[in-house]
Amino acid sequence: MQDYHNLLIWRRSFDFVKLVYKLTTHFPKEEMYNLTSQLRRAAISVLANIVEGRGKPTDKDFMRFLYISNGSLSECQCYFEIALELKYINKDQFDFINNKTKEIGYLLYKLISSIK
């Protein structure tokens, strides 16, 4: 198994998960099993697929999991757009988290490109 702790994308994704948890603690209680849960699971999926892919034996396998991670990141972006529209987060919070998702997306793109 290859170590994933030295990957910049892992560190940024780990911080992203913590940020998502902090932001969603302020969501309405009735969203606990809906938007809050979906968003947290998608954020964890970004991180977990990087880790799982890193543990696979081939670069092709790793890339497949990076693509899945990227899909989960897109899912997070969608959920934050909904949260903004529903006023669960404000525009500044949205802009901040949106910049984080773009940064992670860029790092995923660069890592996938380097493996190809």
Backbone as JSON, one array per atom type, in Angstrom:
{
  "sequence": "MQDYHNLLIWRRSFDFVKLVYKLTTHFPKEEMYNLTSQLRRAAISVLANIVEGRGKPTDKDFMRFLYISNGSLSECQCYFEIALELKYINKDQFDFINNKTKEIGYLLYKLISSIK",
  "N": [[0.84, -1.18, 0.0], [0.55, 2.19, -0.87], [1.73, 5.23, 0.57], [-0.43, 7.86, 1.32], [-0.42, 10.2, 2.68], [1.52, 12.07, 2.03], [0.6, 13.36, -0.17], [-0.4, 16.36, -1.63], [-2.99, 16.83, -2.49], [-4.42, 15.11, -0.85], [-4.07, 16.31, 1.69], [-5.33, 18.8, 1.27], [-7.92, 17.94, 0.69], [-8.6, 16.68, 3.06], [-8.69, 18.86, 4.81], [-10.82, 20.13, 3.58], [-12.97, 18.41, 4.12], [-13.18, 18.78, 6.9], [-13.9, 21.47, 6.92], [-16.38, 21.38, 5.59], [-17.87, 19.93, 7.46], [-17.87, 21.81, 9.57], [-19.28, 23.97, 8.4], [-21.77, 22.8, 7.87], [-22.81, 22.3, 10.37], [-24.35, 24.4, 11.05], [-26.58, 24.24, 9.53], [-30.15, 23.87, 9.16], [-31.88, 21.8, 11.55], [-33.75, 20.05, 10.44], [-32.57, 19.33, 8.1], [-30.71, 17.44, 8.66], [-30.75, 14.71, 7.89], [-30.86, 14.95, 5.23], [-29.8, 17.27, 3.16], [-27.53, 18.01, 4.72], [-26.42, 15.5, 5.45], [-25.99, 14.37, 2.88], [-24.13, 16.17, 1.8], [-21.97, 15.98, 3.58], [-21.29, 13.27, 3.23], [-20.56, 13.26, 0.53], [-18.32, 14.95, 0.59], [-16.6, 13.47, 2.21], [-16.3, 11.32, 0.51], [-14.77, 12.42, -1.54], [-12.25, 12.6, -0.33], [-11.9, 9.91, 0.59], [-11.87, 8.37, -1.76], [-9.52, 9.2, -2.96], [-7.68, 8.16, -1.16], [-8.35, 5.41, -1.25], [-7.84, 4.85, -3.96], [-5.11, 5.36, -4.08], [-4.13, 3.2, -2.76], [-4.38, 1.16, -4.55], [-3.08, -1.24, -6.95], [-2.21, -0.35, -9.5], [-1.52, 2.46, -11.68], [-3.6, 3.01, -13.4], [-5.83, 2.06, -12.0], [-5.69, 3.81, -9.81], [-6.18, 6.26, -11.1], [-8.85, 5.89, -11.89], [-10.18, 6.01, -9.44], [-9.55, 8.61, -8.76], [-11.05, 9.99, -10.63], [-13.6, 9.34, -9.72], [-13.51, 10.62, -7.26], [-13.39, 13.24, -8.17], [-15.95, 13.45, -9.26], [-17.47, 13.32, -6.93], [-16.66, 15.68, -5.78], [-17.78, 17.53, -7.54], [-20.42, 17.02, -6.94], [-20.5, 18.04, -4.34], [-20.18, 20.78, -4.93], [-22.6, 21.32, -6.21], [-24.42, 20.86, -4.09], [-23.66, 22.89, -2.35], [-24.44, 25.1, -3.82], [-27.19, 24.79, -3.68], [-27.48, 25.07, -0.9], [-26.75, 27.75, -0.63], [-28.77, 29.01, -2.09], [-30.95, 28.34, -0.51], [-30.34, 29.8, 1.65], [-28.81, 28.74, 3.72], [-26.17, 29.04, 3.91], [-24.1, 31.96, 3.61], [-23.2, 34.37, 1.04], [-20.45, 34.99, 1.2], [-19.45, 32.74, 2.57], [-20.13, 30.8, 0.71], [-18.55, 31.61, -1.5], [-16.0, 31.23, -0.41], [-15.93, 28.42, 0.12], [-16.41, 27.51, -2.43], [-14.12, 28.35, -3.77], [-12.32, 26.64, -2.53], [-13.23, 24.16, -3.49], [-12.65, 24.49, -6.18], [-9.86, 24.64, -6.08], [-9.2, 22.07, -5.16], [-10.27, 20.6, -7.26], [-8.59, 21.45, -9.32], [-6.14, 20.44, -8.4], [-6.74, 17.7, -8.5], [-7.1, 17.4, -11.27], [-4.47, 18.02, -12.17], [-3.04, 15.95, -10.97], [-4.19, 13.68, -12.16], [-3.51, 14.23, -14.82], [-0.72, 14.04, -14.63], [-0.4, 11.34, -14.18], [-1.4, 10.15, -16.45]],
  "CA": [[0.0, 0.0, 0.0], [1.34, 3.41, -0.98], [1.34, 6.26, 1.52], [-1.18, 8.97, 0.73], [-0.27, 11.38, 3.53], [2.41, 13.05, 1.43], [-0.05, 13.98, -1.33], [-1.01, 17.66, -1.38], [-4.44, 16.68, -2.71], [-5.0, 14.49, 0.35], [-4.11, 17.32, 2.76], [-6.37, 19.79, 0.96], [-9.22, 17.27, 0.8], [-8.84, 16.46, 4.49], [-9.12, 20.16, 5.32], [-12.13, 20.38, 2.98], [-13.95, 17.63, 4.91], [-13.37, 19.48, 8.18], [-14.63, 22.7, 6.62], [-17.77, 21.0, 5.3], [-18.51, 19.61, 8.74], [-18.1, 23.05, 10.32], [-20.34, 24.74, 7.76], [-23.07, 22.12, 7.94], [-23.34, 22.3, 11.74], [-25.28, 25.52, 11.14], [-27.76, 23.96, 8.7], [-31.32, 23.55, 9.99], [-31.95, 20.41, 12.05], [-34.55, 19.2, 9.54], [-31.71, 18.91, 6.99], [-29.71, 16.49, 9.17], [-30.74, 13.46, 7.12], [-31.0, 15.29, 3.82], [-28.68, 18.01, 2.58], [-26.35, 17.91, 5.59], [-25.88, 14.15, 5.3], [-25.5, 14.2, 1.51], [-22.94, 16.99, 1.62], [-20.87, 15.38, 4.35], [-20.87, 12.01, 2.6], [-19.87, 13.58, -0.73], [-17.0, 15.49, 0.95], [-15.79, 12.33, 2.66], [-16.04, 10.52, -0.68], [-13.64, 13.04, -2.24], [-11.05, 12.17, 0.39], [-11.79, 8.45, 0.67], [-11.51, 7.8, -3.06], [-8.09, 9.45, -3.16], [-6.98, 7.18, -0.32], [-8.57, 4.06, -1.79], [-7.12, 4.74, -5.23], [-3.66, 5.32, -3.81], [-3.81, 1.86, -2.3], [-4.53, 0.19, -5.63], [-1.76, -1.65, -7.46], [-1.79, 0.26, -10.77], [-1.88, 3.86, -11.92], [-4.93, 3.02, -14.03], [-6.79, 1.95, -10.9], [-5.63, 5.06, -9.06], [-6.88, 7.28, -11.9], [-10.29, 5.63, -11.84], [-10.67, 6.53, -8.17], [-9.45, 10.07, -8.8], [-12.22, 10.46, -11.37], [-14.74, 9.22, -8.8], [-13.31, 11.71, -6.31], [-13.77, 14.46, -8.88], [-17.41, 13.44, -9.33], [-17.97, 13.67, -5.59], [-16.39, 17.1, -5.6], [-18.84, 18.22, -8.3], [-21.62, 16.85, -6.13], [-20.4, 19.04, -3.26], [-20.44, 22.1, -5.49], [-24.04, 21.39, -6.42], [-25.08, 20.97, -2.79], [-23.42, 24.22, -1.8], [-25.3, 26.02, -4.56], [-28.51, 24.64, -3.07], [-27.4, 25.67, 0.43], [-26.75, 29.2, -0.81], [-30.12, 29.39, -2.52], [-31.85, 28.18, 0.64], [-29.81, 30.7, 2.68], [-28.17, 28.01, 4.8], [-24.87, 29.69, 3.97], [-24.15, 33.26, 2.96], [-22.39, 34.49, -0.19], [-19.03, 34.9, 1.54], [-19.17, 31.33, 2.86], [-20.19, 30.09, -0.57], [-17.36, 31.95, -2.29], [-14.85, 30.6, 0.22], [-15.96, 26.97, -0.11], [-16.32, 27.32, -3.87], [-12.69, 28.44, -4.1], [-11.69, 25.4, -2.05], [-13.56, 23.07, -4.42], [-11.89, 24.73, -7.41], [-8.47, 24.29, -5.81], [-9.11, 20.61, -5.13], [-10.51, 20.15, -8.63], [-7.36, 21.7, -10.08], [-5.14, 19.45, -7.96], [-7.13, 16.4, -9.08], [-6.79, 17.48, -12.71], [-3.02, 17.96, -12.34], [-2.59, 14.6, -10.6], [-4.64, 12.77, -13.23], [-2.67, 14.52, -15.99], [0.64, 13.53, -14.42], [-0.44, 9.88, -14.23], [-1.63, 9.76, -17.85]],
  "C": [[0.89, 1.25, 0.0], [0.81, 4.45, 0.01], [0.66, 7.41, 0.79], [-0.99, 10.27, 1.5], [0.62, 12.46, 2.93], [1.81, 13.73, 0.21], [-0.7, 15.3, -0.91], [-2.53, 17.57, -1.51], [-5.11, 16.03, -1.5], [-5.12, 15.52, 1.47], [-5.21, 18.35, 2.52], [-7.77, 19.19, 1.1], [-9.58, 17.01, 2.25], [-9.33, 17.75, 5.14], [-10.52, 20.52, 4.81], [-13.23, 19.66, 3.77], [-14.23, 18.34, 6.23], [-14.17, 20.76, 7.99], [-16.1, 22.42, 6.35], [-18.51, 20.67, 6.59], [-18.81, 20.87, 9.55], [-19.25, 23.85, 9.72], [-21.72, 24.1, 7.95], [-23.62, 22.02, 9.36], [-24.37, 23.4, 11.93], [-26.51, 25.33, 10.25], [-28.94, 23.65, 9.62], [-31.35, 22.07, 10.37], [-32.75, 19.5, 11.11], [-33.75, 18.74, 8.32], [-30.7, 17.84, 7.4], [-29.63, 15.23, 8.31], [-30.93, 13.7, 5.63], [-29.73, 15.98, 3.33], [-27.41, 17.9, 3.42], [-25.65, 16.56, 5.39], [-25.26, 13.95, 3.91], [-24.19, 14.95, 1.3], [-21.74, 16.41, 2.37], [-20.37, 14.1, 3.7], [-20.12, 12.26, 1.3], [-18.46, 14.1, -0.44], [-16.07, 14.36, 1.4], [-15.41, 11.46, 1.47], [-14.88, 11.09, -1.5], [-12.35, 12.52, -1.64], [-10.85, 10.66, 0.32], [-11.4, 7.82, -0.65], [-10.06, 8.08, -3.43], [-7.28, 8.4, -2.4], [-7.13, 5.77, -0.89], [-7.8, 3.86, -3.09], [-5.63, 4.63, -5.05], [-3.22, 3.93, -3.36], [-3.94, 0.78, -3.36], [-3.18, -0.08, -6.3], [-1.3, -0.94, -8.74], [-2.22, 1.72, -10.84], [-3.27, 3.98, -12.55], [-6.03, 2.93, -12.97], [-6.85, 3.25, -10.1], [-6.4, 6.16, -9.8], [-8.39, 7.1, -11.84], [-10.88, 6.2, -10.54], [-10.54, 8.05, -8.09], [-10.61, 10.67, -9.57], [-13.49, 10.39, -10.49], [-14.68, 10.35, -7.77], [-13.74, 13.04, -6.93], [-15.29, 14.57, -9.02], [-18.04, 13.81, -8.0], [-17.75, 15.15, -5.29], [-17.43, 17.94, -6.34], [-20.16, 18.15, -7.56], [-21.64, 17.87, -4.99], [-20.71, 20.44, -3.77], [-21.94, 22.31, -5.69], [-24.78, 21.61, -5.1], [-24.85, 22.34, -2.15], [-24.21, 25.29, -2.54], [-26.72, 25.98, -4.0], [-28.53, 25.31, -1.7], [-27.42, 27.19, 0.36], [-28.15, 29.68, -1.17], [-31.12, 29.33, -1.38], [-31.44, 29.05, 1.83], [-29.3, 29.96, 3.93], [-26.73, 28.49, 4.99], [-25.01, 31.05, 3.28], [-23.18, 33.28, 1.77], [-20.9, 34.39, 0.11], [-18.61, 33.46, 1.84], [-19.16, 30.52, 1.57], [-18.94, 30.35, -1.4], [-16.12, 31.26, -1.73], [-14.81, 29.11, -0.09], [-15.85, 26.65, -1.6], [-14.87, 27.42, -4.34], [-11.94, 27.2, -3.66], [-11.99, 24.24, -3.01], [-12.81, 23.25, -5.74], [-10.43, 24.34, -7.24], [-8.3, 22.77, -5.82], [-9.33, 20.04, -6.52], [-9.27, 20.33, -9.5], [-6.28, 20.68, -9.7], [-5.46, 18.05, -8.48], [-6.78, 16.34, -10.56], [-5.29, 17.31, -12.94], [-2.49, 16.56, -12.0], [-2.98, 13.6, -11.67], [-3.77, 12.97, -14.47], [-1.26, 13.96, -15.84], [0.7, 12.01, -14.49], [-0.62, 9.4, -15.67], [-0.32, 9.72, -18.55]]
}
